[in-house]
Structures are given as C-alpha cells and as structure tokens.
Amino acid sequence: MSADPHAEPSSVLPIVRHRTAIRRYRCSRPVALALADGIVTRESSVFDYGCGYGEDVRYLRARRIAASGWDPHHKPDAPIEPADVVNLGYVLNVVEDPAERRRTLAHAYELASQVLVVSVRVDRTLEGAADYGDGLLTNAGTFQKIFGQTEFREYLEGVLGRQTHTAGLGIGYVFKDEEAERRYLANRAFTRRLEYRTDLIDQFARSAVARRYVRVANELGRIPTAEEFTGYAKLVEIFGSPQRIERLTLRYVDQAAFEGSRSQRREDILAYFAMLRLQGLRPPPIGALPASIQSDIKSIWTSYRAAQTEGEKFLFGMGQPDQVRTAYASIPFGKAVATDFYVHRSLEDDLPALLRLLVFAARQIVGEVEYDVLKIAQDGRALSFLSYPDFDADPHPALHHRVRVYLPRAAYDIREYGDNPPILHRKDTLVAPSYPQYEKFRRLTEQEEAFGLLSMPNIGYRSAWHYLLHEKGLAICDHEVIESNSRPT
C-alpha cells in the first residue's frame, strides 16, 4: 500500500455502513494513557487518524500540543499527514474488509515517525449482533470486529512486524523509533522509583496546584479522588498517571516513604535490563542514560557490560519459584494467604525488583488496568489485579472484579463478582505505616481480633461476615466495632 499522505481518504480508510463517532467531553483512554506514559508530550506532533468529531485533537491543542486529525465522515477534506505520534483509535473494529483493515493499519504506521497508538474493542459481546464476515453486524447496522487481547497483539505484530507494547486492554504502542522505545521502557523502570526523578520531585514541591492537593490530602487523611479536587486534570497533565501523583503526594505526607537505598537502585537497573530483554531490545549506550543512573552503574559494577549480564541473569529468576519465594521473604509488608501474596497498589514500587518484573510482565499482556490490590502467586506463575472501589472508605471492601494473568501462557481472564463477593480483612497489612489511613485500619484489626471475629471460619465473603456480626450483636461504623441494637435474643 502506498504511504502517500495525500492519497484519497476514501481509498485509505473506508468505514463501512453507519460508522457513528462517539461524542466525548474528555480525551479518550488511549490518548490519556499516551500522555501519562510520556508517549505524547508538548514536544510531540500528533495525528489522529479517524478522529471522529475531533475531541482528542481539541483536548491536545488546549494543552499546547501540535495535533491534527482526519475522519472520512466528519473531516474528509483535512490533510492526512505524518506526525511523531499517530493515534488509530477504535478504527480497525469498523473496517469490514480484512485486506483493507490491514492496509489501514500499515498506512497509519507509515505516517508515524516515532510510535503508533492503536486501540480496538476487545472481549465484549454485543447483544443481538449477527455474524458477518470475520465480525458482527449490530442492530444499528454497523460492522464490528471484536478482538481478543492476545489476538489483537498478534494481529499488530503480524501486520507490522514490530513488537507491540500493551498499554491497556485493547490498547497498544508500536514503536518505529528504537530510541523512543528505549526511553519508554526506561521511564517504566526508573521513574517508578522517585529517587531517580529529583527534577519531578522538585517540580511537584514548587507547583501551586500540587501543594493544594497535598493540603487536601492532609485534611482528608487520604489521597483525594479526581472528583474531590478541581485541579486534578492539571495535575495529570503535568505529572502523568494517577499512581505517580499518589506517590508524589505521599512523599510530602511522609517524607520517609520514598527514601531509596543503594540496593534498591541496583535492583532497579537490573529490572530495566530485564525489561529490555523481555521486549527483545538492546540496551542503549550508557551515555544515553540519565546522569544519575550512569553514576550508579559505574559505582556498582566494574563495567556496563557486567551490569547487562547480571540483568540477563536476573530475568531468568522470574521462572524460578525458589527465587520468587526468596523475594517474598524479604518483604516487611503485605499479606500471605495460602499460596498467594496480597499488597496494596501504593506499595507496588517498594516490592523487590523481581516481583516488580512480574508485574511488568503481566502488564505486557493486559496493559494498565484499574486495581487497588495486587495478588501474586508465590511461585510467580500468576498475578491478579484486584479492584476494590471502596478500599479506603469501606472497613471491609468488596471485590468488584479481578483480572488474572497467567504468565507462562501469556493468557488472562476477567471475572466480575455479584451479590456475595469476597471481602477484605486486615487492610492494615496491605499498606505501609505511612499510608494516610493506616492507623484507622490497624485499630479496626485490633478491635476485631479482641472480639474474636478474625479467628472465625468462612468470613471471606460478605454474607457470612454480616451474619457473624449479627450473631454477635456487633456492627462496624467508620472503622470502629460497636454494639448493635439488633443483638439476637
């Protein structure tokens, strides 16, 4: 297929039947992830290929990012032009002809000088849809090709012949510029520990909006939600992902929370080399790394090659259950239950590097997913992202859904929980003492132990737990055990 950016739009991107663009009032999830991951910056040019009504283009332009777009229905006369980053958002689903779908993907990749961001619908059923070609025909008369997550990744790699980085369910990054790809992986490895980002820490300290956010956190005694802070969108624009904002905020709630050590820096560097190896990439020249990391490498290893060699050996520890268990044994936090280990998301960066590498490998399969608690099998073969939407507010939050990743098979499944979901106990064991509500969680655990509640069987599900409280004439109000008026007679 020709890469001519001035090709006739109708021959490049035919959208069959009644493609209806989705009206949004914020940016799409693929663009939000690209911003948070540093794929799109103020130095980037962005082209939205199949931009619909143009919400993403307007959102980026409002943030002083050079962005343009084309759509066969809503902007058919706009030029199709190259850019650093090309976004192909939820377009492949609606291209009915498989050959044209491949050409559309290939052309979008040709337009990108650094990276293509691709998103599709995955693993969703459509009520009342009929089989049509290799997809479905909806009640509205539109074609939809629904991909599986693994199918999506294999499709991109098969058409483009390049490694796909999974950013989220149905969202992938395909790099053309190897240096940009290395920067992305270095970001994933090194910016997870804030010791390497003194510039970011200083910027957060100077930012008026960040200082206001910290004040609200201190007032609430927890991390504010986006709805509780009017400047949250500005924070995300400046500092990236919600997880990074949380870590930066906790740093100023408790300065000791993010202190690093030489051994942690060594592990981070090993994890970085292992991540590169997992992606089939060569390490960059040492001079391309940040100065602080160059200094660490020179002070810890006899040579850059020695550091790389140890990183390769470190990677193979993922497949060694004994090494994974040794990593668990070194952790002063978290909760072990049977053959699994549980920890809150706020402590992900404080996990030993081998366990963080397991999390990284899981994200290569499912990307970024919403979660509150990590559940890691003690043999390192499986990892689950658990969503407890009311983790802070509910004394015993209910599990809403989980995404379980089977690492050796590179497979996953999603389960949602209904009327009698599993619930959490001993929340204090999942977080650090610096966590804003740690003391409240700890006092509740002590009270429940004193009443003998936590030694009872079958308390892991909500209905059994409520029945036990009723039988003992107890209730829990604002993380306090109280006498209940409904004590049985």
C-alpha positions in Angstrom: 0.0 0.0 0.0 1.3 3.5 -0.8 2.4 5.7 2.1 1.5 8.8 0.2 -0.1 11.1 2.8 -2.1 12.8 0.1 -3.9 9.7 -1.1 -7.6 9.9 -1.5 -9.1 9.5 2.1 -11.9 7.2 0.8 -9.3 4.8 -0.6 -7.3 4.8 2.6 -9.8 4.4 5.4 -13.2 3.2 4.2 -15.5 3.0 7.2 -18.4 0.7 6.3 -22.1 1.0 6.9 -23.0 3.6 9.6 -19.9 4.5 11.5 -21.1 6.7 14.3 -18.3 8.7 16.0 -18.6 8.7 19.8 -19.1 12.1 21.3 -16.8 12.6 24.3 -16.1 15.6 26.6 -12.7 14.5 27.8 -9.9 12.8 25.9 -10.1 9.1 25.0 -8.5 6.5 27.1 -5.7 5.7 24.5 -4.7 9.4 24.5 -4.9 9.7 28.3 -2.6 6.7 28.6 -0.2 8.1 25.9 0.0 11.3 27.9 0.5 9.6 31.2 3.2 7.3 29.7 5.1 10.1 28.2 4.4 8.9 24.7 2.8 12.3 23.9 4.5 15.4 25.2 4.5 19.1 24.4 7.3 18.4 22.1 5.3 15.8 20.1 3.3 16.2 17.0 0.2 14.1 16.9 -2.1 13.0 14.1 -5.4 11.4 14.9 -6.2 9.0 12.0 -10.0 8.6 12.1 -10.6 11.4 14.6 -14.4 11.4 14.6 -15.7 14.7 16.0 -12.1 15.7 16.9 -12.4 15.7 20.7 -8.9 14.3 21.2 -7.4 16.9 18.8 -9.1 19.7 20.6 -8.0 18.3 24.0 -4.4 18.1 22.9 -4.4 21.5 21.3 -5.8 23.0 24.5 -2.6 21.7 26.2 -0.4 23.3 23.6 0.4 20.0 21.8 0.6 20.2 18.0 -2.3 17.9 16.9 -4.4 17.4 13.8 -6.8 14.8 12.5 -8.7 13.4 9.6 -12.0 11.4 9.5 -13.8 10.1 6.4 -17.2 11.4 7.7 -16.5 14.4 9.9 -13.3 15.8 8.4 -13.0 14.3 4.9 -11.2 17.3 3.5 -8.5 17.6 6.2 -5.0 16.6 5.1 -3.6 13.2 6.0 -0.1 14.0 7.3 2.9 12.4 9.1 3.5 13.0 12.8 5.7 11.9 15.6 2.7 10.0 17.2 -0.2 8.7 15.2 -3.4 7.6 17.0 -5.6 5.0 15.3 -8.4 5.0 17.9 -11.1 2.3 17.6 -11.0 2.3 13.8 -9.9 -1.2 12.9 -13.1 -2.6 14.5 -15.3 -1.0 11.9 -13.3 -1.7 8.8 -15.3 -4.6 7.2 -12.8 -5.8 4.6 -9.9 -7.7 6.2 -7.5 -6.7 3.4 -8.4 -3.0 3.8 -8.1 -3.3 7.6 -4.5 -4.4 7.2 -3.8 -1.6 4.7 -5.3 0.9 7.1 -3.1 -0.3 9.9 0.0 -0.3 7.7 -0.7 3.2 6.4 -1.2 4.6 9.9 2.1 3.1 10.9 3.9 4.6 7.9 2.6 8.0 8.9 4.2 7.7 12.4 7.9 8.8 12.8 8.1 7.5 16.4 5.1 5.5 17.6 1.7 4.3 16.6 -1.0 4.2 19.3 -3.7 1.6 18.3 -6.9 0.8 20.1 -9.7 -1.6 19.4 -12.7 -3.1 21.2 -11.7 -6.4 22.9 -13.5 -9.2 24.6 -17.0 -7.7 24.6 -20.2 -9.3 23.5 -22.8 -7.4 21.5 -26.4 -8.1 22.3 -28.4 -9.1 19.3 -25.5 -8.9 16.9 -25.3 -11.3 13.9 -22.2 -12.9 12.5 -21.0 -11.0 9.5 -17.7 -11.7 7.7 -15.0 -12.0 10.4 -17.0 -9.8 12.8 -20.5 -8.9 13.8 -23.4 -6.8 12.4 -25.0 -4.8 15.1 -28.7 -3.9 15.5 -27.8 -0.4 14.3 -26.4 -1.8 11.0 -22.8 -1.2 11.8 -19.9 -3.7 11.5 -17.8 -4.5 14.5 -14.8 -6.8 14.6 -14.3 -7.7 18.3 -10.7 -8.8 19.0 -9.4 -10.9 21.8 -6.5 -9.3 23.7 -4.0 -11.9 22.5 -5.4 -11.8 19.0 -5.1 -8.0 19.0 -1.4 -8.1 19.9 -0.6 -10.9 17.4 -2.5 -9.1 14.7 -0.5 -5.9 15.2 2.8 -7.8 15.2 1.8 -9.9 12.2 0.9 -6.9 10.1 3.6 -4.5 11.2 6.4 -6.9 12.1 7.2 -5.0 15.2 7.0 -5.6 19.0 3.7 -4.4 20.5 3.8 -2.9 24.0 0.4 -3.4 25.7 -0.8 -0.2 27.3 -4.2 -1.4 28.3 -6.9 -3.8 27.3 -7.3 -3.2 23.6 -4.6 -0.5 23.5 -1.1 -1.0 22.1 2.0 1.0 21.3 4.0 0.1 18.2 7.3 2.0 18.0 9.2 2.9 14.8 11.9 4.8 16.6 14.0 2.4 18.7 15.4 5.2 20.8 11.9 6.3 21.7 11.1 2.7 22.6 14.1 2.5 24.9 13.1 5.8 26.6 9.6 4.4 27.1 11.0 1.3 28.8 13.5 3.4 30.9 10.6 5.5 32.0 8.7 2.4 33.1 11.7 1.1 35.0 13.3 4.1 36.5 10.5 6.6 37.1 8.7 4.1 39.2 11.2 4.9 41.9 11.1 8.7 42.5 14.7 8.8 43.7 15.6 8.9 40.0 13.3 11.9 39.4 14.6 14.6 41.7 13.5 17.0 38.9 10.0 15.7 39.2 10.0 15.9 43.0 11.3 19.5 42.9 8.7 20.4 40.3 5.9 18.9 42.5 7.2 20.9 45.5 7.1 24.1 43.5 3.7 23.6 41.9 0.9 25.6 43.5 -1.7 23.1 42.3 0.3 20.2 43.8 0.7 22.0 47.1 -3.1 22.5 47.2 -3.6 18.8 46.5 -1.3 17.8 49.4 -3.2 20.1 51.7 -6.5 18.4 50.7 -4.8 15.0 51.3 -3.8 16.1 54.8 -7.3 17.4 55.5 -9.0 14.2 54.3 -6.4 11.9 55.8 -6.2 10.1 52.5 -5.5 10.6 48.8 -8.2 12.8 47.2 -10.1 11.5 44.2 -10.3 13.3 40.9 -13.9 14.5 41.8 -12.7 15.9 45.2 -10.0 18.2 43.6 -10.9 20.6 40.9 -7.3 20.9 39.6 -6.8 17.1 39.2 -6.8 17.3 35.3 -4.0 19.8 35.6 -2.0 17.5 37.9 -2.3 14.6 35.4 -1.2 16.9 32.6 1.9 17.9 34.4 2.9 14.8 36.4 1.4 11.9 34.5 -0.5 8.9 35.8 -2.7 8.9 39.0 -0.3 6.3 40.5 2.6 8.8 40.1 0.6 11.6 41.6 -0.3 9.4 44.5 3.4 8.5 45.1 4.5 12.1 44.9 1.7 13.2 47.3 2.6 10.5 49.8 6.2 11.7 49.7 5.1 15.0 51.2 2.6 13.5 53.6 5.5 11.4 54.9 9.0 12.2 53.7 10.4 8.8 54.7 8.0 6.9 52.4 10.2 7.2 49.3 13.7 7.0 50.7 15.9 4.9 48.5 19.0 2.8 49.0 21.9 1.6 47.0 20.5 -1.9 46.9 17.2 -0.6 45.5 18.9 1.4 42.8 20.9 -1.7 41.9 17.7 -3.7 41.6 16.0 -1.0 39.5 18.9 -1.1 37.0 18.7 -4.9 36.8 14.9 -4.7 36.3 15.5 -2.2 33.5 17.9 -4.5 31.6 15.4 -7.4 32.2 12.6 -5.4 30.7 14.6 -4.6 27.6 15.4 -8.3 27.2 11.7 -9.2 27.6 10.9 -6.8 24.7 13.8 -8.1 22.6 15.6 -4.7 22.7 19.3 -3.9 23.0 20.3 -1.7 25.9 21.2 1.9 24.8 24.7 3.3 25.1 25.5 4.2 28.7 25.8 7.8 27.6 22.1 7.8 26.7 21.0 7.1 30.3 20.3 9.8 32.8 23.5 11.0 34.6 22.4 9.7 38.0 21.9 6.2 36.6 25.2 6.3 34.8 26.8 7.2 38.2 25.0 4.3 39.9 26.2 1.8 37.2 29.8 2.9 37.5 29.8 2.7 41.3 28.1 -0.7 41.5 29.6 -2.7 38.5 33.0 -3.0 37.0 31.6 -2.3 33.6 28.4 -1.5 31.7 28.6 -5.0 30.1 28.8 -6.6 33.6 25.6 -4.8 34.6 23.9 -6.0 31.4 25.0 -9.6 32.0 23.7 -9.6 35.6 20.4 -8.1 34.3 20.0 -11.0 31.9 20.6 -13.5 34.7 18.1 -11.5 36.8 15.4 -12.0 34.2 15.7 -15.8 34.4 14.8 -15.6 38.1 11.2 -15.0 37.0 10.9 -18.6 36.1 12.5 -19.9 39.4 9.9 -20.4 42.1 12.6 -20.5 44.8 13.9 -17.1 43.8 10.4 -15.7 43.8 9.8 -17.1 47.3 13.1 -15.6 48.5 11.9 -12.2 47.2 8.7 -12.6 49.1 10.6 -13.4 52.3 12.3 -10.1 52.2 9.1 -8.0 52.3 8.1 -6.4 55.6 4.6 -5.6 54.4 1.7 -7.4 52.6 -0.4 -10.4 53.5 0.2 -14.0 52.6 -2.9 -16.2 52.2 -2.4 -19.8 51.2 -0.2 -19.7 48.1 -0.7 -16.1 47.3 0.6 -12.7 48.4 -1.5 -9.5 48.6 -0.3 -5.9 48.7 -1.9 -2.5 48.0 -1.1 -0.6 44.9 0.6 2.2 46.9 3.4 -0.3 47.7 4.0 -1.7 44.2 7.2 0.4 43.8 8.5 -0.9 47.1 8.3 -4.6 46.0 11.6 -6.3 45.4 12.7 -5.9 41.8 12.0 -9.5 40.8 8.3 -9.1 41.9 8.1 -5.7 40.1 9.4 -7.5 37.0 6.5 -10.0 37.3 4.1 -7.0 37.4 5.8 -5.5 34.4 5.4 -8.9 32.5 1.7 -9.1 33.4 1.2 -5.5 32.1 2.8 -6.6 28.8 -0.2 -8.9 28.5 -3.1 -6.7 29.7 -1.6 -3.2 30.0 -2.8 -0.7 32.6 -5.9 -1.9 34.3 -7.8 -0.4 37.3 -6.9 -2.1 40.5 -6.4 -1.5 44.2 -4.7 -4.7 45.4 -2.1 -6.9 43.7 -2.4 -10.7 44.3 0.8 -12.5 43.3 1.2 -16.3 43.3 4.1 -17.3 45.5 5.5 -19.4 42.7 5.5 -16.4 40.3 3.3 -18.1 37.7 0.2 -15.9 38.1 -0.7 -12.4 39.1 -4.1 -10.7 39.6 -5.1 -7.1 39.6 -8.0 -6.8 42.1 -10.5 -3.9 42.1 -11.9 -2.8 45.4 -13.6 0.5 44.6 -14.2 1.5 48.2 -10.9 0.4 49.6 -10.4 3.4 51.8 -14.0 4.1 52.9 -15.3 0.6 53.5 -13.9 -1.2 56.5 -14.3 -4.5 54.6 -14.3 -3.5 50.9 -15.9 -5.9 48.4 -14.1 -7.3 45.4 -15.7 -5.8 42.3 -13.7 -7.6 39.6 -10.3 -9.1 39.0 -8.0 -9.5 36.0 -5.9 -12.7 36.5 -2.8 -13.1 34.3 -1.2 -16.5 33.7 2.4 -15.5 33.0 3.8 -18.7 31.4 0.9 -18.9 28.9 0.7 -15.1 28.4 -3.1 -15.5 28.9 -5.6 -13.8 31.2 -9.2 -13.9 32.3 -11.6 -11.3 33.8 -14.2 -12.1 36.5 -16.8 -9.8 38.0 -18.4 -10.5 41.3 -22.1 -10.3 42.1 -24.2 -10.1 45.3 -22.0 -12.1 47.6 -18.4 -11.0 46.7 -15.2 -11.7 48.6 -14.3 -9.0 51.1 -11.0 -7.8 52.7 -9.9 -8.1 56.3 -6.8 -6.7 57.9 -6.4 -3.9 55.5 -3.5 -2.5 57.6 -1.3 -5.4 56.5 -1.7 -4.4 52.8 -0.4 -0.8 53.2 2.7 0.9 54.8 2.6 2.7 58.1 2.9 5.9 56.1 -0.4 5.3 54.4 -2.8 8.1 55.4 -5.4 5.8 56.9 -3.0 3.1 58.3 -3.8 3.8 62.0 -7.5 3.6 61.4 -7.1 0.3 59.6 -4.8 -1.0 62.4 -7.2 -0.1 65.2 -10.0 -1.9 63.5 -8.0 -5.0 63.1 -7.0 -4.9 66.8 -10.7 -4.5 67.8 -11.9 -7.3 65.6 -9.2 -9.6 67.0 -10.2 -8.7 70.5 -13.8 -9.7 69.7 -12.6 -13.0 68.2 -14.0 -12.1 64.8 -11.0 -12.8 62.7 -10.4 -16.3 64.0 -13.9 -17.5 62.8 -14.2 -19.6 59.7 -15.9 -18.6 56.5 -15.6 -14.8 56.9 -14.1 -14.2 53.5 -17.5 -13.5 51.8 -19.8 -10.6 52.6 -22.9 -12.5 53.5 -21.1 -14.8 56.0 -19.3 -11.8 57.6 -22.6 -9.9 58.0 -24.2 -13.0 59.5 -21.4 -13.3 62.0 -21.7 -9.7 63.1 -25.4 -10.1 63.5 -25.0 -13.2 65.6 -22.6 -11.4 67.9 -24.7 -8.3 68.1 -22.0 -6.1 66.6 -21.7 -3.6 63.8 -18.9 -1.7 62.3 -19.2 2.1 61.9 -16.4 4.2 60.4 -13.8 1.5 61.1 -15.0 1.1 64.7 -16.6 -2.1 66.2 -19.7 -1.1 68.1 -22.6 -2.8 69.9 -25.5 -3.3 67.6 -29.2 -2.8 68.6 -30.0 -5.9 66.6 -28.3 -8.4 69.0 -30.3 -11.7 68.8 -32.2 -12.8 71.8 
